[in-house]
Amino acid sequence: MQASITAQSIRTFHKLLQCCSKIGDELRFEIVDETLIIRTFDSSRSAFIVFFFDKGFFESYQILTEENITFKTGLKILLTVFKKSNTFERVQFNVDPESNNLVLAINLRFGFRKIHQIPYDECDLVHAKYTVEHFPHRVACRSKLLVDCLSKFQQSLNELTFSFTPDSMTLKTYDIDPQKAIRNKKLKTEISIKKQDIERFYLGETFINCDLTFTIKEFRAVLSFCEFVRQPINIFFDWEGKPLMCCFKVPNELRVDFVLSTFVNPNLQRESQSGMSSMQTDSEDYSSQNDYSQSEQQSQETQSQFQSQSQPQSQSQSQSQSQSQETQTQSQELQEDFLQNSNNGEETNFLSGLTKDNNDLSRKRKQKEGKLEGGNNNLD
């Protein structure tokens, strides 16, 4: 294959590489007749995107072999090559099956030219199991409208919920445990879009209000690419747990199909499990009533055993009470003896723990008075 792109197609291809880098780590190329197909998917295979390039996207497009060619290359290498794509004037692609190289010849400004040889490996084809016909509900809206809505959410947000009703479509943050989110004081954002603001809003006959939860990283990348090419986005869905599909098309140039898996809300599972448990308890009521008489007999036997065991315990309690009374009387007698001894000429100071003799105090007072009288006589 030999092909070349210029101007706007170079910027579109660079934006395509940036979009794919948010989803997977490698690009899978497939050359079929007059169409170039590029695919990528994430490691868990929960997000899948495919690009179909028509001849109108290229300045020139030529197939050298009749056999279909499939190969894969790393995304990081292509991103480094197109890092300064604003200085490119023309890019020529050449697939060389003999050397297993993808040759990129880039014409720069002022007549400069550089060539990159990117090795590739053969690979198997990967297809999504779902097509547009599998989804009964369809919504089409302007990509810029959804981009503006997503800008109101935090950049660190991992999951997003689309809530569909017959009259509106609501975008809101997803919390596994709403009560825990309230305790942690998390920011919750909810934006509602009315049916009149959506270009196409078709819900099948079997529609029931549903919430579709998915990872926002991949969806945001695809939505930004859709806004870059200025095309409305079509959203196809069925029910939670089943994939969400987004499609858009640039006439005569490019078509994009994006499939993203959705989560199953565990809160709904808990409600269903609680309903099943209530049905089980209702069915077990009859058996519990039949066993009621047996439980009464067992309770009576346990009560009689408890009474027989409580008699020796009461005797031991009475003995302990009598012993405590004896100890109390002994302590009272000791306190009375202590008070009697303390009143016999001694003054006890319970704060300092010291004892003083009243006779010694009276003697010291008499000695001081005698000294004072003697001193007065000498003065006279």
Phi, psi and chi 1 to 4 in degrees:
 res  aa     phi    psi   chi1   chi2   chi3   chi4
   1 MET       -  137.9 -178.5 -161.4   76.9      -
   2 GLN  -132.1  127.1  -68.8 -178.8   -8.0      -
   3 ALA  -149.1  159.7      -      -      -      -
   4 SER  -143.9  147.3   62.1      -      -      -
   5 ILE  -132.4  155.6   55.0  176.5      -      -
   6 THR  -140.2  164.3   58.0      -      -      -
   7 ALA    45.4 -115.3      -      -      -      -
   8 GLN   -62.1  -34.8 -177.7   63.1   28.4      -
   9 SER   -64.7  -32.4  -63.1      -      -      -
  10 ILE   -65.4  -44.6  -65.7  175.0      -      -
  11 ARG   -65.0  -37.9  -68.7 -169.0  -70.6  -88.2
  12 THR   -65.3  -41.3  -57.6      -      -      -
  13 PHE   -66.6  -37.2 -168.1   79.5      -      -
  14 HIS   -64.6  -41.6 -176.5 -151.4      -      -
  15 LYS   -65.4  -34.5 -169.0   69.0  176.0  178.5
  16 LEU   -63.2  -42.6  179.4  148.5      -      -
  17 LEU   -63.5  -39.9  -65.1  176.4      -      -
  18 GLN   -64.4  -39.1  -68.5  177.6  -16.1      -
  19 CYS   -64.2  -45.0  174.3      -      -      -
  20 CYS   -67.9  -29.4  -67.9      -      -      -
  21 SER   -66.8  -22.4   64.7      -      -      -
  22 LYS   -79.6   -9.1  -56.6  -67.0 -176.3 -179.0
  23 ILE  -111.9  -55.0  -60.6  173.5      -      -
  24 GLY  -130.1 -175.2      -      -      -      -
  25 ASP  -111.0   -8.9  -62.4  -32.2      -      -
  26 GLU  -146.1  157.4   58.7 -174.5   16.8      -
  27 LEU  -110.6  137.4  -73.4 -177.6      -      -
  28 ARG  -111.3  119.1  -66.4  174.8  179.4 -105.9
  29 PHE  -100.0  142.1  -68.1   81.7      -      -
  30 GLU  -139.3  125.7 -178.7 -176.7    2.7      -
  31 ILE  -109.4  110.0  -57.4  170.9      -      -
  32 VAL  -124.3  115.3 -178.3      -      -      -
  33 ASP    51.8 -113.6  -62.9  -25.9      -      -
  34 GLU  -110.1   25.6  -64.0 -179.1   -4.6      -
  35 THR  -128.4  135.7  -56.0      -      -      -
  36 LEU  -105.0  126.7  173.2   63.9      -      -
  37 ILE  -117.9  130.9  -56.1  172.8      -      -
  38 ILE  -123.2  130.5  -63.5  177.9      -      -
  39 ARG  -128.5  156.1  -63.0 -178.0  177.8   89.1
  40 THR  -158.8  157.8 -171.5      -      -      -
  41 PHE  -154.1  161.3   51.2   87.7      -      -
  42 ASP   -81.8  174.2   61.6   -9.4      -      -
  43 SER   -65.5  -34.1   58.1      -      -      -
  44 SER   -86.8   -1.5   61.1      -      -      -
  45 ARG    56.0   39.9  -61.3 -160.5  175.4 -171.7
  46 SER  -101.5  -11.3   60.1      -      -      -
  47 ALA  -134.1  133.1      -      -      -      -
  48 PHE  -141.3  132.6  177.2   84.6      -      -
  49 ILE  -136.8  143.1 -171.0  168.1      -      -
  50 VAL  -137.5  138.9   56.0      -      -      -
  51 PHE  -117.6  129.2  -58.6   86.7      -      -
  52 PHE  -110.7  115.8  -60.2   90.6      -      -
  53 PHE  -100.6  127.7  -67.2   92.3      -      -
  54 ASP   -91.7  172.3  -64.7  -26.8      -      -
  55 LYS   -62.6  -29.2  -87.6 -170.9  172.6 -177.4
  56 GLY   -65.3  -17.5      -      -      -      -
  57 PHE   -75.5  -25.9 -178.9   79.5      -      -
  58 PHE  -100.8  152.9  -58.0   95.3      -      -
  59 GLU   -73.8  -40.0 -177.9 -173.8   23.9      -
  60 SER  -145.5  144.9   62.9      -      -      -
  61 TYR  -147.1  124.0 -174.4   86.3      -      -
  62 GLN  -143.7  132.8 -175.8  179.3    2.8      -
  63 ILE  -104.3  127.8  -62.7  176.0      -      -
  64 LEU   -94.6  -22.4  -57.4  177.7      -      -
  65 THR  -125.1  154.2   59.7      -      -      -
  66 GLU   -84.1  -19.0  -63.7  179.8   -3.6      -
  67 GLU   -76.6  147.5  -63.3  179.7   -4.0      -
  68 ASN   -74.3  137.7  -63.3  -21.3      -      -
  69 ILE  -114.1  130.0  -58.5  174.0      -      -
  70 THR  -129.8  132.7   58.6      -      -      -
  71 PHE  -157.0  168.6   60.8   91.6      -      -
  72 LYS  -136.4  148.1   63.4  179.7 -179.9 -179.8
  73 THR  -137.6  164.2   59.9      -      -      -
  74 GLY   -78.0  144.0      -      -      -      -
  75 LEU   -73.9  -35.5  -99.9  171.0      -      -
  76 LYS   -62.0  -36.6  -70.1 -176.8  178.8  179.7
  77 ILE   -65.2  -44.0  -60.7  174.1      -      -
  78 LEU   -67.8  -34.6  -68.8  172.1      -      -
  79 LEU   -66.2  -38.7  -79.6  172.7      -      -
  80 THR   -67.4  -34.5   53.8      -      -      -
  81 VAL   -66.6  -42.1  171.9      -      -      -
  82 PHE   -94.1   20.0  -78.5   83.8      -      -
  83 LYS   -63.0  -39.0 -173.4  175.2 -178.1  180.0
  84 LYS  -113.2   55.6  -63.5 -178.0  178.7  180.0
  85 SER   -69.1  -16.5   59.5      -      -      -
  86 ASN   -68.8  -13.8   55.3   -8.5      -      -
  87 THR   -97.6    0.6   61.5      -      -      -
  88 PHE   -84.9  140.8  -63.6  174.5      -      -
  89 GLU  -106.0  -33.3  -68.1 -175.3   -8.7      -
  90 ARG  -155.5  142.0 -179.8 -179.3  -73.2  102.1
  91 VAL  -127.4  126.2  178.3      -      -      -
  92 GLN  -109.9  129.6  -65.5  178.3   -8.7      -
  93 PHE  -102.0  135.3  -63.2   87.1      -      -
  94 ASN  -141.4  118.9 -174.2   10.8      -      -
  95 VAL   -97.6  120.4  178.6      -      -      -
  96 ASP  -109.9  100.4 -172.1    0.8      -      -
  97 PRO   -66.5  -24.9  -17.2   30.4      -      -
  98 GLU   -70.6  -44.3  -64.7 -179.3   -2.1      -
  99 SER   -96.2   -1.9   60.5      -      -      -
 100 ASN    53.7   50.6  -70.7  -18.5      -      -
 101 ASN  -129.8  142.0  -75.0  -31.3      -      -
 102 LEU  -100.4  111.8  174.2   63.5      -      -
 103 VAL   -96.2  125.6 -178.4      -      -      -
 104 LEU  -114.8  115.1  -61.2  179.4      -      -
 105 ALA  -104.7  115.2      -      -      -      -
 106 ILE  -113.0  125.1  -57.5  173.0      -      -
 107 ASN   -93.9  122.8  -65.1  -23.1      -      -
 108 LEU  -103.2  179.9  -56.9  173.9      -      -
 109 ARG   -69.6  158.3  -64.2  174.2 -176.6  174.2
 110 PHE    61.8   25.8  -51.6  109.9      -      -
 111 GLY    80.9    9.0      -      -      -      -
 112 PHE   -77.4  152.8  -69.2   98.1      -      -
 113 ARG  -147.0  134.2 -179.9 -178.4  175.5   88.3
 114 LYS  -133.7  151.9   61.2 -179.6  179.6  179.0
 115 ILE  -126.8  132.9  -62.1  173.9      -      -
 116 HIS  -118.7  133.3  -62.7  -84.8      -      -
 117 GLN  -110.9  110.6  -68.2 -175.9   -3.7      -
 118 ILE  -106.2  117.4  -57.9  172.9      -      -
 119 PRO   -70.8  147.7   24.2  -31.4      -      -
 120 TYR  -133.9  164.5   64.7   79.3      -      -
 121 ASP  -121.4  149.1  -61.9  -35.6      -      -
 122 GLU   -71.7  149.1  -64.6 -178.4   -3.3      -
 123 CYS  -148.8  168.4   63.0      -      -      -
 124 ASP   -90.5  159.9  -62.1  -31.3      -      -
 125 LEU   -79.9  144.1  -64.6  177.9      -      -
 126 VAL  -126.3  127.0  178.5      -      -      -
 127 HIS  -125.8  149.9  -60.7  -81.9      -      -
 128 ALA   -80.0  145.2      -      -      -      -
 129 LYS   -78.7  -13.0  -65.9 -178.5  179.6  179.3
 130 TYR  -111.3  144.2  -65.8   89.3      -      -
 131 THR  -126.1  176.5   58.6      -      -      -
 132 VAL   -61.4  -32.5  175.6      -      -      -
 133 GLU   -68.1  -15.1  -70.7   75.9   13.2      -
 134 HIS   -79.3  -11.1  -72.0   87.3      -      -
 135 PHE  -111.2  124.5  -57.4   96.3      -      -
 136 PRO   -83.3  -17.5   28.8  -32.3      -      -
 137 HIS  -114.9  138.9  -43.8  -56.3      -      -
 138 ARG  -139.4  138.5  -54.3  177.8 -177.3 -177.1
 139 VAL  -136.7  133.2  174.0      -      -      -
 140 ALA  -127.1  130.0      -      -      -      -
 141 CYS  -148.6  167.9   60.0      -      -      -
 142 ARG   -69.9  136.9  -68.6  176.1  -72.6  109.9
 143 SER   -66.2  -33.8   57.0      -      -      -
 144 LYS   -65.3  -33.1 -176.0  171.4  177.3   54.8
 145 LEU   -63.0  -44.8  175.7   63.5      -      -
 146 LEU   -70.5  -34.7  -68.2  179.2      -      -
 147 VAL   -63.7  -41.8  169.2      -      -      -
 148 ASP   -64.3  -36.8  -67.4  -20.1      -      -
 149 CYS   -68.0  -42.1  -68.0      -      -      -
 150 LEU   -68.3  -25.8  -70.0 -178.4      -      -
 151 SER   -66.6  -19.4   63.5      -      -      -
 152 LYS   -78.8  -12.4  -54.7  -61.8 -172.5  -64.5
 153 PHE   -92.5  159.0  -68.7   85.7      -      -
 154 GLN   -67.7  145.7  -68.8  179.4  -34.6      -
 155 GLN   -69.6  -25.6  -67.4  -65.9  -33.9      -
 156 SER   -81.5    1.4   60.1      -      -      -
 157 LEU   -69.3  135.8 -172.6   66.9      -      -
 158 ASN   -99.2  -39.7  -65.6  -35.5      -      -
 159 GLU  -121.3  150.0  -68.7   86.9   13.7      -
 160 LEU  -134.2  147.2 -178.5   70.7      -      -
 161 THR  -118.3  128.7  -60.6      -      -      -
 162 PHE   -99.6  119.3  -88.8   11.5      -      -
 163 SER  -109.0  118.9 -179.0      -      -      -
 164 PHE  -107.5  133.5  -68.3   94.8      -      -
 165 THR  -129.9  168.0   61.4      -      -      -
 166 PRO   -61.4  -17.6  -25.8   34.7      -      -
 167 ASP  -115.0   -9.6  -61.9  -32.7      -      -
 168 SER  -160.5  170.4   64.2      -      -      -
 169 MET  -130.5  127.9  178.1  179.0   68.4      -
 170 THR  -119.1  134.8  -56.4      -      -      -
 171 LEU  -106.5  128.8  -74.6   71.6      -      -
 172 LYS  -150.6  157.9   57.4 -175.1  179.0 -178.7
 173 THR   -70.7  152.3   55.3      -      -      -
 174 TYR  -109.9  130.2  171.2   71.9      -      -
 175 ASP  -127.6  126.2  -67.3  -40.4      -      -
 176 ILE   -66.0  -42.4  -62.1  176.2      -      -
 177 ASP  -121.4   96.8 -169.9   -4.4      -      -
 178 PRO   -60.4  -36.8  -21.0   32.4      -      -
 179 GLN   -64.8  -40.0  -64.7 -179.7   -4.6      -
 180 LYS   -65.1  -37.5 -174.6  177.1  179.5 -179.5
 181 ALA   -64.0  -35.3      -      -      -      -
 182 ILE   -68.2  -40.9  -65.7  171.9      -      -
 183 ARG   -64.8  -39.9  -69.1 -165.5  -60.3  -90.4
 184 ASN   -80.6   -3.4  -64.3  -23.8      -      -
 185 LYS    58.5   48.8  -63.1 -179.2 -179.7  179.8
 186 LYS   -77.3  150.5  -78.8 -172.3  176.3 -178.8
 187 LEU   -78.5  125.7  177.1   64.0      -      -
 188 LYS  -115.2  128.7  -63.3 -176.8   67.9  175.6
 189 THR  -120.5  139.1  -53.0      -      -      -
 190 GLU  -144.8  124.1 -175.3  172.3  -25.7      -
 191 ILE  -125.3  127.6  -58.9  173.9      -      -
 192 SER  -109.9  134.3 -178.5      -      -      -
 193 ILE  -115.0  123.2  -55.7  173.7      -      -
 194 LYS   -75.0  161.2  -64.9 -178.3  179.3  179.7
 195 LYS   -62.5  -32.6 -176.4  177.9  179.3  179.8
 196 GLN   -68.9  -24.5  -66.3   76.8   10.3      -
 197 ASP   -87.4   -0.6  -61.6  -30.5      -      -
 198 ILE  -104.7  135.8  -59.7  173.5      -      -
 199 GLU   -65.7  -43.3  -66.2 -176.9   -1.3      -
 200 ARG  -139.8  127.0 -173.2  178.5  -58.8  168.0
 201 PHE  -137.6   94.7 -164.0   84.7      -      -
 202 TYR  -120.4  123.9  173.7   77.4      -      -
 203 LEU  -119.4  135.2  -57.2  176.7      -      -
 204 GLY   -68.3  174.0      -      -      -      -
 205 GLU   -66.7  -29.9  -62.8  178.3   -5.3      -
 206 THR   -91.7   19.7   60.3      -      -      -
 207 PHE   -72.7  137.8  174.0   76.7      -      -
 208 ILE  -133.0  145.2  -58.2  174.4      -      -
 209 ASN   -49.2  127.5  -65.2  -10.1      -      -
 210 CYS  -139.8  154.9   65.5      -      -      -
 211 ASP  -119.0  122.7  -65.6  -19.3      -      -
 212 LEU  -108.1  118.3  -58.2  177.3      -      -
 213 THR  -112.1  133.1  -56.3      -      -      -
 214 PHE  -152.5  170.6   48.8   86.2      -      -
 215 THR   -75.7  135.5   54.7      -      -      -
 216 ILE   -85.1  -20.0 -166.6  173.8      -      -
 217 LYS   -61.2  -52.4  177.4 -176.7  175.1 -178.2
 218 GLU   -67.3  -41.0  -65.9   84.7   -4.5      -
 219 PHE   -64.7  -39.3 -177.9   77.8      -      -
 220 ARG   -65.1  -38.1 -177.2  176.3  -78.0  164.6
 221 ALA   -65.6  -44.3      -      -      -      -
 222 VAL   -66.2  -37.6  174.2      -      -      -
 223 LEU   -67.8  -37.6 -162.9   60.4      -      -
 224 SER   -66.8  -35.8   63.1      -      -      -
 225 PHE   -67.9  -37.6 -179.9   75.5      -      -
 226 CYS   -64.4  -38.2 -176.6      -      -      -
 227 GLU   -68.3  -34.1 -176.4 -168.7   16.1      -
 228 PHE   -63.1  -40.0  178.8   80.3      -      -
 229 VAL   -85.9   -1.6  -63.9      -      -      -
 230 ARG    60.0   53.9  -61.2  178.8 -179.6  179.3
 231 GLN  -129.4  147.5  -64.0  -64.0  -36.6      -
 232 PRO   -70.6  153.9   25.1  -32.9      -      -
 233 ILE  -108.2  137.1 -172.7  168.1      -      -
 234 ASN  -105.7  127.5  -60.1  -63.9      -      -
 235 ILE  -112.6  125.3  -58.7  172.9      -      -
 236 PHE  -116.4  134.8  -56.7   85.7      -      -
 237 PHE  -153.1  167.3   62.3   95.7      -      -
 238 ASP  -129.8  -68.7 -173.2    0.4      -      -
 239 TRP  -157.7  162.0 -173.8 -114.1      -      -
 240 GLU   -65.0  141.8   62.9  177.2    7.0      -
 241 GLY    95.9  -21.2      -      -      -      -
 242 LYS  -100.6  153.6  -67.6 -172.2  176.9 -178.7
 243 PRO   -67.1  158.5   23.4  -33.1      -      -
 244 LEU  -107.1  135.7  177.4   76.9      -      -
 245 MET  -122.7  133.2 -171.8  170.8 -178.1      -
 246 CYS  -122.3  135.8  -58.9      -      -      -
 247 CYS  -137.2  143.4  -58.2      -      -      -
 248 PHE  -155.5  163.9   55.7   92.8      -      -
 249 LYS  -147.3  138.1 -177.7  178.8  180.0 -179.6
 250 VAL  -102.6  115.6 -179.9      -      -      -
 251 PRO   -55.0  132.9  -23.3   33.1      -      -
 252 ASN    63.3   12.1  -59.2  -36.2      -      -
 253 GLU  -131.8  -53.7  -68.5 -173.9    7.6      -
 254 LEU  -152.1  144.6  177.2   66.7      -      -
 255 ARG  -135.5  138.0 -178.8  168.7   65.2   87.9
 256 VAL  -126.4  132.6 -178.4      -      -      -
 257 ASP  -123.2  127.8  -67.3  -18.4      -      -
 258 PHE  -128.3  126.1  173.2   63.6      -      -
 259 VAL  -119.7  129.2 -178.9      -      -      -
 260 LEU  -133.6  131.7 -178.2   63.7      -      -
 261 SER   -76.1  152.5   63.0      -      -      -
 262 THR  -116.3  159.1   60.6      -      -      -
 263 PHE   -92.1  159.2  -56.7  154.1      -      -
 264 VAL  -100.3  128.6  177.3      -      -      -
 265 ASN   -68.2  118.4 -168.4  -11.0      -      -
 266 PRO   -68.6  -23.1   24.7  -32.9      -      -
 267 ASN   -64.7  -37.0  -64.9  -34.1      -      -
 268 LEU   -67.9  -34.1  -64.6  177.5      -      -
 269 GLN   -65.4  -39.5  -73.0 -175.2  -14.0      -
 270 ARG   -63.3  -40.0  -68.4  173.7 -175.0  172.6
 271 GLU   -63.7  -41.2  -68.9  176.5   -0.3      -
 272 SER   -66.5  -38.9   62.3      -      -      -
 273 GLN   -66.2  -37.5  -70.8  176.8    0.4      -
 274 SER   -64.9  -36.6   63.5      -      -      -
 275 GLY   -63.9  -41.3      -      -      -      -
 276 MET   -64.5  -39.4  -67.2  -65.8  -69.0      -
 277 SER   -66.9  -35.7   61.9      -      -      -
 278 SER   -65.7  -37.4   63.5      -      -      -
 279 MET   -64.9  -36.9  -67.3  174.7   65.6      -
 280 GLN   -67.6  -39.7  -69.0  176.9   -1.5      -
 281 THR   -65.6  -36.5   53.2      -      -      -
 282 ASP   -63.7  -38.8  -67.3  -22.1      -      -
 283 SER   -72.4  -23.6   63.3      -      -      -
 284 GLU   -89.0   -5.9  -69.4  173.2   -4.1      -
 285 ASP   -61.6  -41.3  -73.7  -19.6      -      -
 286 TYR   -62.8  -43.7  179.8   73.0      -      -
 287 SER   -67.5  -34.2   60.7      -      -      -
 288 SER   -68.1  -34.8   62.2      -      -      -
 289 GLN   -66.9  -36.9  -70.6  177.7    0.9      -
 290 ASN   -66.8  -30.5  -69.0  -27.7      -      -
 291 ASP   -88.4    1.7  -64.4  -23.8      -      -
 292 TYR   -67.3  -41.3  178.9   72.1      -      -
 293 SER   -62.9  -40.6   59.9      -      -      -
 294 GLN   -64.1  -39.3  -64.5  179.2    0.2      -
 295 SER   -66.0  -34.8   62.0      -      -      -
 296 GLU   -64.1  -44.2  -77.7 -174.0  -15.5      -
 297 GLN   -61.0  -42.8  -68.0  176.7    0.6      -
 298 GLN   -63.9  -38.0  -67.9  177.5   -1.6      -
 299 SER   -66.1  -39.4   61.5      -      -      -
 300 GLN   -63.1  -41.5  -69.6  176.2   -1.6      -
 301 GLU   -63.6  -41.6  -69.1  176.2   -2.4      -
 302 THR   -65.9  -36.0   52.7      -      -      -
 303 GLN   -64.1  -43.5  -73.2  177.4    0.5      -
 304 SER   -63.2  -40.6   61.5      -      -      -
 305 GLN   -64.5  -38.1  -68.3  176.9    0.2      -
 306 PHE   -64.9  -40.2  177.2   74.8      -      -
 307 GLN   -64.3  -42.3  -69.9  176.0   -1.6      -
 308 SER   -65.1  -33.7   62.6      -      -      -
 309 GLN   -78.4  -25.9  -66.9  176.1   -1.4      -
 310 SER   -75.1  -23.8   62.5      -      -      -
 311 GLN   -62.8  -53.8  -70.0  177.8   -1.5      -
 312 PRO   -61.8  -30.7   19.2  -31.4      -      -
 313 GLN   -65.4  -37.7  -68.5  178.0   -2.3      -
 314 SER   -66.1  -37.4   62.0      -      -      -
 315 GLN   -63.7  -44.4  -68.3  177.6   -0.2      -
 316 SER   -63.8  -35.1   61.2      -      -      -
 317 GLN   -65.1  -40.0  -70.9  177.5   -0.9      -
 318 SER   -64.5  -40.5   61.5      -      -      -
 319 GLN   -62.9  -42.0  -68.9  177.1   -0.6      -
 320 SER   -64.7  -36.0   61.5      -      -      -
 321 GLN   -65.2  -41.1  -71.7  177.1   -0.5      -
 322 SER   -64.2  -39.9   61.6      -      -      -
 323 GLN   -65.4  -38.9  -70.2  177.4   -1.2      -
 324 SER   -65.1  -36.4   63.1      -      -      -
 325 GLN   -64.3  -41.4  -71.0  176.9   -1.3      -
 326 GLU   -61.7  -42.4  -69.1  177.2   -2.8      -
 327 THR   -65.1  -36.2   53.7      -      -      -
 328 GLN   -64.0  -43.8  -72.1  177.3    0.2      -
 329 THR   -63.1  -40.9   53.2      -      -      -
 330 GLN   -61.8  -42.5  -69.4  177.0   -0.4      -
 331 SER   -65.3  -36.9   63.1      -      -      -
 332 GLN   -63.5  -42.0  -71.1  176.7    0.1      -
 333 GLU   -61.4  -41.0  -69.0  175.9   -3.3      -
 334 LEU   -64.8  -38.9  -68.0  171.7      -      -
 335 GLN   -64.8  -40.2  -71.0  177.2   -0.1      -
 336 GLU   -64.1  -42.0  -70.3  175.3   -3.4      -
 337 ASP   -62.0  -39.3  -66.0  -23.8      -      -
 338 PHE   -64.7  -40.7  176.8   75.0      -      -
 339 LEU   -67.2  -39.4  -68.9  173.0      -      -
 340 GLN   -63.3  -44.2  -71.2  175.9    1.6      -
 341 ASN   -65.2  -35.4  -65.9  -33.4      -      -
 342 SER   -71.1  -29.7   64.5      -      -      -
 343 ASN   -78.8  -13.6  -69.5  -31.8      -      -
 344 ASN   -81.7   73.4  -67.3  -30.1      -      -
 345 GLY    81.6    1.1      -      -      -      -
 346 GLU  -122.0  142.2  -66.5 -176.8   -3.9      -
 347 GLU  -110.5  119.4 -177.8 -179.6   -0.3      -
 348 THR   -94.3  134.0   57.2      -      -      -
 349 ASN  -109.1  102.2 -170.7   -9.4      -      -
 350 PHE   -72.3  -20.2  -65.3  100.0      -      -
 351 LEU   -75.6  -46.8  -64.8  175.5      -      -
 352 SER   -93.5  -16.7   61.7      -      -      -
 353 GLY    75.4   19.4      -      -      -      -
 354 LEU  -106.9  155.1  -60.1  175.6      -      -
 355 THR  -118.2  146.0   58.8      -      -      -
 356 LYS  -131.5  145.6  -64.9  179.9 -179.4 -179.8
 357 ASP  -100.9  126.3 -168.9   -3.9      -      -
 358 ASN   -68.7  -35.1  -69.0  -30.9      -      -
 359 ASN   -63.3  -41.1  -64.5  -33.3      -      -
 360 ASP   -62.9  -38.0  -67.4  -23.9      -      -
 361 LEU   -65.0  -40.2  -67.6  172.0      -      -
 362 SER   -67.7  -38.6   60.9      -      -      -
 363 ARG   -62.8  -44.4  -71.1  173.5 -173.8  174.5
 364 LYS   -64.0  -37.6  -69.3  178.6  179.8  179.6
 365 ARG   -63.3  -44.2  -71.4  174.0 -175.9  174.1
 366 LYS   -62.8  -39.1  -70.3  178.1 -179.2 -179.5
 367 GLN   -63.6  -41.2  -70.0  176.5   -0.8      -
 368 LYS   -64.6  -42.2  -72.2 -179.4  179.7 -179.5
 369 GLU   -63.6  -39.0  -69.9  176.0   -1.9      -
 370 GLY   -65.3  -40.8      -      -      -      -
 371 LYS   -62.7  -41.2  -70.4  179.6  179.9 -179.9
 372 LEU   -63.6  -42.5  -69.0  171.7      -      -
 373 GLU   -63.0  -41.9  -69.9  177.8   -3.8      -
 374 GLY   -61.5  -38.3      -      -      -      -
 375 GLY   -66.0  -38.7      -      -      -      -
 376 ASN   -66.6  -38.6  -67.4  -33.1      -      -
 377 ASN   -63.1  -43.3  -66.6  -34.8      -      -
 378 ASN   -60.6  -37.1  -67.0  -32.9      -      -
 379 LEU   -64.4  -38.1  -68.4  172.2      -      -
 380 ASP   -67.6      -  -65.6  -24.7      -      -
